[in-house]
Amino acid sequence: MSNLAQQTCEPCSGNATPMTEKEADDALKALPQWKITDRDGIMKLTRSYDFDDFVGALAFTQRVGDIAEEAGHHPMITTEYGKATVTWWSHEIGGLHQNDFILAARTDEVAE
């Protein structure tokens, strides 16, 4: 388990401040296969995973759903034949928080 994946997610209220672009870029160094995207003015953390078939992508989607439910923090997941794309961001604050990077690291672990 990576050091980042072992960290504890902190409760994130609507009063929390989203990461700045520099903070997010610095945090991204621990997750080289992820990228920061800007959708509708909101920074989000995104990665796609390839699978041999739909069944593999669907099983991965369920594993990500399990870690999301456990953390009480839910990503956008697009599941298609041979591919799943996961996007993390903190909805309440309209941007990225350390929790998103922790859960992205956990997502990488369930993909292995």
Rosetta blueprint (number, residue, H / E / L):
1 M L
2 S L
3 N H
4 L H
5 A H
6 Q H
7 Q L
8 T L
9 C L
10 E L
11 P L
12 C L
13 S L
14 G L
15 N L
16 A L
17 T L
18 P L
19 M L
20 T L
21 E H
22 K H
23 E H
24 A H
25 D H
26 D H
27 A H
28 L H
29 K L
30 A L
31 L L
32 P L
33 Q L
34 W L
35 K E
36 I E
37 T E
38 D E
39 R E
40 D L
41 G L
42 I E
43 M E
44 K E
45 L E
46 T E
47 R E
48 S E
49 Y E
50 D E
51 F L
52 D L
53 D L
54 F H
55 V H
56 G H
57 A H
58 L H
59 A H
60 F H
61 T H
62 Q H
63 R H
64 V H
65 G H
66 D H
67 I H
68 A H
69 E H
70 E H
71 A H
72 G L
73 H L
74 H L
75 P L
76 M E
77 I E
78 T E
79 T E
80 E E
81 Y L
82 G L
83 K E
84 A E
85 T E
86 V E
87 T E
88 W E
89 W L
90 S E
91 H H
92 E H
93 I H
94 G L
95 G E
96 L L
97 H L
98 Q H
99 N H
100 D H
101 F H
102 I H
103 L H
104 A H
105 A H
106 R H
107 T H
108 D H
109 E H
110 V H
111 A H
112 E L
